Amino acid sequence: MAVRESVIEEVAEDAVSSSAPLGRRVHRWWWGGLLRTLVAGLVLVAGLALPMVAPRSAHAVPPGTYAYVANASGNPGTVSVVDTVTNTVVVAIPVGSGPVGVAVSPDGTRVYVTDFSGSTVSVVDTATNTVVATVPVGSGPFGLAVLPDGTRVYVTNRFDGTVSVIDTATDTVVATVPVGDVPLGVAIAVVPQQVAPALRLTKLTPGGTFTRGGQGTYTLTVTNTGDEPTDGSTVNVSDTLPAGLTSISFSGTGWTCALTPLSCTRSDVLDPGESYPPLRLTVSIARNTPNQITNSATVTGGGTTGVSTATNTTTITKQPKPRPPHHDRPDQGKPGMPGHGKPGQDRPNHGHRPGHGGHGLRVA
């Protein structure tokens, strides 16, 4: 500040001679005080203190829509800024050597320029139209593209066969991606997520096993695992029974079912994450059914583009043989009964008949 005040005083001395009359010297003193106030950053106008406005860059342009054009000739090269309203060049910005590609950030605050001969990318601040950073990249940078969120810039390096990835927050290369020979153009595409209903069919076998000669039941459930509701078109569940099984009934709340062909349909809308009421399929099991069978079913429709298949492998067991009937007498083998039920053992005085064994009395 002392240096600036000294310069101001020298200017005042040159403008007004020290030999001038007193009135002129007072006038010189007043101007010197005003200049000191200006240097301090404030202008006093009608008793109000107003902050001074910093001078604008020589390359700054009013807000508007501009085209940035790389001019490859010259060292350094330049970027012409074209006013799209008047279609005139309003400024030329010096950049690196051999500028070729130009890309603008989504918010319009930065312009990125590939300096083909200098192997750099010049970063231009559009508020001042000056280069605020120079980023070293691969050899012969050519094309470039900015992510939609503005966080990364992808630069093709013609002679390296690579792509440099620039972090726009730090203006540094954070990755180098090997690609094909002589890469030139680059573009960013955001592939939208496919939003549609998706039906999944699950098939369960309550009880786990079937028995030959008996009956079994399958439970089938349709769930919407997609991101959108079904579109109201027909949803069809079809079942293909393996050899040895014959359908007896197929039903579920809200479903319209048939045994030939074995299928059920409905068309009400199913929201994402929800399931239709389950289907119950009852079958009879033949006596010659194999030990293990696999049943499959499919679901289609409802606006889905694919087919969901559910399979179930079931073990088939033998029907137990009936036990033979019990033919014993009611009193046979029961303790406490005379002779324990054996024939001939319930007669009185068994083993003590007179004259038997030489122990009886003789009659004269």
C-alpha positions in Angstrom: 0.0 0.0 0.0 2.9 2.4 0.7 4.3 1.9 -2.8 0.9 2.6 -4.4 0.5 5.8 -2.3 3.9 6.9 -3.3 3.1 6.4 -7.0 -0.2 8.3 -6.5 1.6 11.2 -4.8 4.2 11.4 -7.6 1.4 11.6 -10.2 -0.3 14.4 -8.2 3.0 16.3 -7.9 3.5 16.1 -11.7 0.0 17.3 -12.3 0.2 20.3 -9.9 3.4 22.2 -9.2 4.4 22.7 -5.6 4.8 26.4 -6.4 1.2 26.7 -7.3 -1.0 28.9 -5.1 -2.4 27.5 -1.8 -5.8 26.9 -3.3 -4.4 24.7 -6.0 -2.3 22.9 -3.4 -5.4 22.1 -1.3 -7.1 21.0 -4.5 -4.1 18.6 -5.1 -4.4 17.3 -1.6 -8.1 16.5 -2.1 -7.5 14.5 -5.2 -4.7 12.7 -3.5 -7.0 11.6 -0.7 -9.6 10.4 -3.2 -7.0 8.3 -5.0 -5.9 6.8 -1.7 -9.6 5.9 -1.1 -9.9 4.3 -4.5 -6.8 2.1 -3.9 -8.3 1.0 -0.6 -11.2 -0.6 -2.7 -14.1 1.8 -1.8 -15.7 4.7 -3.6 -17.5 7.3 -1.5 -20.5 8.6 -3.3 -23.1 10.7 -1.6 -22.1 9.4 1.8 -22.5 5.7 0.7 -19.7 3.1 0.7 -19.7 1.0 -2.5 -17.3 -1.9 -3.0 -15.1 -1.7 -6.2 -15.8 -4.2 -8.9 -12.8 -6.3 -9.9 -11.8 -5.8 -13.5 -13.0 -8.5 -16.0 -10.7 -10.7 -18.0 -9.9 -9.4 -21.4 -11.4 -12.6 -22.9 -14.6 -12.5 -20.8 -17.9 -12.3 -22.7 -21.5 -11.6 -21.6 -23.7 -14.5 -20.6 -25.2 -16.2 -23.6 -24.7 -19.1 -26.0 -21.4 -19.5 -27.7 -19.7 -22.0 -30.0 -16.1 -23.0 -29.2 -14.0 -23.8 -32.3 -10.5 -25.3 -32.2 -7.9 -23.8 -34.6 -5.1 -26.4 -35.0 -2.6 -24.1 -36.8 -0.2 -21.9 -34.8 1.8 -22.5 -31.7 0.1 -22.0 -29.4 -3.2 -22.9 -31.1 -6.3 -21.0 -30.3 -10.0 -21.6 -29.7 -12.4 -19.1 -31.3 -15.5 -18.2 -29.3 -18.4 -17.5 -31.6 -21.5 -15.6 -30.5 -24.4 -17.7 -31.8 -26.7 -14.6 -31.9 -24.5 -12.4 -34.1 -22.4 -15.3 -35.6 -19.2 -13.4 -35.0 -16.0 -14.3 -33.2 -15.9 -12.4 -30.0 -12.5 -13.7 -28.7 -9.7 -16.1 -29.5 -8.3 -18.1 -26.5 -4.7 -19.3 -26.6 -4.5 -23.0 -25.7 -1.9 -25.8 -26.2 -0.2 -26.8 -29.4 -2.4 -28.3 -32.2 -5.9 -28.1 -30.6 -8.3 -30.5 -32.3 -11.2 -31.7 -30.1 -13.6 -29.6 -28.0 -16.1 -30.7 -25.4 -18.2 -28.6 -23.0 -19.2 -29.6 -19.4 -22.9 -30.2 -18.8 -23.2 -27.0 -16.7 -21.3 -24.9 -19.3 -18.6 -23.7 -16.9 -15.7 -25.6 -18.5 -14.5 -26.3 -22.0 -12.0 -29.1 -22.6 -9.7 -28.9 -25.6 -7.3 -31.7 -26.8 -3.9 -30.3 -27.7 -2.9 -32.9 -30.3 0.7 -31.8 -30.7 1.3 -31.1 -27.1 -0.2 -34.3 -25.6 -2.3 -32.3 -23.2 -5.9 -31.2 -22.5 -6.5 -27.5 -21.9 -9.2 -26.7 -19.4 -10.9 -23.3 -20.2 -13.0 -21.4 -17.7 -16.0 -20.0 -19.7 -16.5 -17.2 -17.2 -13.2 -15.7 -18.1 -12.4 -17.6 -21.3 -8.9 -18.4 -20.0 -7.0 -21.7 -19.5 -7.1 -22.6 -15.9 -5.5 -26.1 -16.1 -3.4 -28.1 -18.5 -3.7 -31.9 -18.0 -1.0 -34.2 -19.5 -2.5 -37.2 -21.2 -1.4 -39.8 -23.8 0.3 -39.2 -27.1 -1.7 -37.5 -29.8 -5.0 -36.7 -27.9 -7.8 -36.4 -30.4 -11.5 -36.8 -29.4 -13.0 -36.3 -26.0 -16.4 -36.6 -24.2 -17.8 -35.5 -20.8 -20.0 -37.7 -18.6 -23.5 -36.4 -18.1 -22.8 -35.7 -14.5 -19.6 -33.8 -15.5 -17.3 -35.8 -13.2 -15.1 -37.4 -15.9 -13.7 -36.6 -19.3 -12.7 -39.4 -21.7 -9.9 -38.6 -24.1 -8.7 -40.8 -27.0 -4.9 -40.9 -27.5 -4.3 -41.6 -31.2 -0.7 -42.8 -31.0 -1.0 -44.7 -27.7 -4.1 -46.7 -28.5 -5.5 -45.7 -25.1 -8.2 -43.5 -23.5 -7.3 -41.2 -20.7 -9.9 -40.6 -18.0 -9.7 -37.2 -16.3 -11.2 -36.4 -12.9 -12.7 -33.0 -13.4 -12.6 -32.2 -9.7 -8.8 -32.4 -9.6 -8.0 -32.0 -13.4 -5.8 -35.1 -13.2 -5.8 -38.5 -15.1 -7.2 -41.2 -12.8 -7.2 -44.1 -15.3 -5.8 -45.1 -18.7 -7.8 -47.6 -20.7 -6.1 -49.7 -23.5 -8.3 -49.8 -26.6 -7.8 -50.5 -30.3 -5.3 -49.0 -32.7 -5.6 -45.3 -33.6 -8.6 -44.3 -31.5 -10.2 -41.1 -32.6 -13.8 -40.5 -31.7 -15.5 -41.1 -28.3 -19.1 -40.7 -27.1 -20.9 -41.3 -23.8 -24.1 -43.3 -23.8 -26.3 -43.9 -20.8 -28.2 -47.2 -21.5 -31.6 -47.0 -19.8 -32.7 -49.7 -17.5 -35.3 -52.0 -19.0 -38.5 -51.5 -17.0 -41.0 -54.2 -17.5 -43.0 -56.9 -15.6 -41.3 -60.2 -15.0 -43.2 -63.3 -14.0 -41.6 -66.1 -12.0 -43.2 -69.4 -11.5 -42.4 -71.6 -8.4 -43.6 -75.1 -7.9 -43.8 -76.9 -4.6 -44.7 -80.5 -3.5 -46.3 -80.5 -0.1 -45.3 -83.6 1.8 -42.1 -84.2 -0.3 -43.0 -87.6 -1.7 -45.7 -89.4 -3.7 -46.9 -93.0 -3.2 -47.7 -95.4 -6.0 -51.3 -96.0 -6.3 -52.2 -92.9 -4.4 -52.7 -89.2 -5.1 -50.4 -86.2 -4.9 -50.7 -82.4 -5.0 -48.5 -79.7 -6.6 -48.8 -76.0 -5.6 -47.8 -73.5 -8.3 -47.3 -69.7 -7.5 -46.8 -66.9 -10.0 -44.9 -63.8 -8.7 -44.1 -60.5 -10.5 -40.4 -59.9 -9.9 -40.2 -57.0 -12.4 -40.3 -53.2 -12.0 -43.7 -52.6 -13.6 -47.2 -54.1 -13.2 -48.5 -56.6 -15.7 -50.3 -55.0 -18.6 -53.6 -56.7 -18.3 -53.0 -59.2 -21.1 -53.6 -62.9 -20.5 -51.3 -64.8 -18.1 -51.0 -68.5 -18.9 -49.7 -71.3 -16.7 -49.2 -74.6 -18.5 -48.1 -77.9 -16.9 -46.6 -81.0 -18.5 -47.0 -84.1 -16.4 -44.5 -86.9 -16.7 -45.4 -90.5 -17.4 -47.2 -92.2 -14.5 -49.1 -89.1 -13.4 -52.7 -88.2 -14.4 -54.3 -84.9 -13.6 -57.5 -85.1 -11.4 -58.1 -81.4 -10.7 -56.4 -78.0 -11.4 -57.7 -74.9 -9.7 -57.0 -71.6 -7.9 -58.9 -68.5 -6.8 -59.4 -66.2 -9.8 -58.0 -68.7 -12.3 -59.8 -70.3 -15.2 -58.4 -73.9 -15.6 -58.7 -76.9 -17.9 -57.4 -80.4 -17.7 -56.9 -80.8 -21.4 -54.6 -79.1 -22.1 -53.4 -78.8 -18.5 -53.4 -75.0 -18.1 -54.8 -72.0 -16.2 -55.3 -68.4 -17.3 -56.2 -65.0 -15.9 -55.7 -61.3 -17.0 -56.0 -59.1 -13.9 -53.1 -56.7 -13.3 -50.3 -58.0 -10.9 -48.2 -55.3 -9.2 -44.4 -55.7 -8.7 -43.5 -57.9 -5.8 -47.0 -59.4 -5.6 -48.2 -62.9 -6.3 -51.4 -64.4 -7.7 -53.4 -66.8 -5.5 -51.7 -70.2 -5.7 -52.8 -73.0 -8.0 -53.4 -76.6 -6.7 -52.8 -79.5 -9.1 -53.9 -82.9 -7.9 -52.7 -86.0 -9.7 -53.1 -89.7 -9.4 -49.9 -91.9 -9.3 -49.9 -95.1 -11.3 -48.5 -98.3 -9.6 -45.8 -98.5 -12.3 -44.5 -94.9 -11.9 -40.7 -94.7 -11.7 -38.9 -94.1 -8.5 -38.2 -90.4 -9.4 -40.1 -88.1 -11.7 -39.7 -84.5 -12.9 -42.6 -82.3 -13.6 -42.3 -78.9 -15.4 -44.6 -75.9 -15.8 -44.3 -72.5 -17.5 -45.9 -69.1 -17.2 -46.1 -66.5 -20.0 -48.0 -63.3 -20.9 -48.9 -60.3 -18.8 -46.6 -58.1 -20.9 -43.5 -60.1 -20.2 -41.1 -60.9 -23.0 -39.8 -64.2 -21.7 -40.9 -67.6 -20.3 -40.5 -68.6 -16.7 -40.1 -72.4 -16.2 -40.5 -74.2 -12.9 -39.5 -77.8 -12.4 -40.0 -80.2 -9.5 -38.3 -83.6 -9.0 -40.4 -85.9 -6.8 -39.5 -89.2 -5.2 -42.1 -92.0 -5.6 -42.4 -94.6 -2.8 -44.0 -98.0 -2.8 -47.4 -98.5 -1.3 -47.0 -100.6 1.9 -48.3 -104.2 1.7 -51.4 -105.0 3.8 -50.7 -107.1 6.9 -52.3 -110.6 6.9 -55.4 -111.0 9.2 -54.9 -112.5 12.8 -56.5 -116.1 12.9 -55.7 -117.0 16.6 -58.5 -118.1 18.9 -59.7 -115.5 21.4 -58.5 -117.4 24.4 -55.3 -118.8 22.9 -52.1 -117.9 24.8 -53.9 -115.9 27.4 -52.4 -116.4 30.9 -54.8 -117.5 33.6 -56.9 -119.6 31.3 -57.1 -123.4 31.9 -54.5 -125.3 30.0 -53.3 -122.0 28.4 -55.6 -122.7 25.5 -53.9 -125.9 24.3 -56.3 -128.7 23.3 -56.7 -131.6 25.7 -55.2 -129.7 28.6 -58.4 -128.4 30.1 -59.7 -131.8 31.2 -59.9 -132.4 35.0 -57.4 -134.7 36.8 -55.0 -134.6 33.8 -52.1 -137.0 34.4 -53.8 -138.6 37.5 -56.1 -141.1 35.9 -56.6 -144.2 38.2 -54.2 -147.0 37.3 -52.0 -144.7 35.3 -48.3 -144.7 36.2 -48.7 -147.4 39.1 -49.4 -144.8 41.7 -53.2 -145.2 41.9 -55.2 -147.4 44.5 -55.8 -151.0 43.6 -59.3 -152.3 44.0 -59.6 -155.9 45.1 
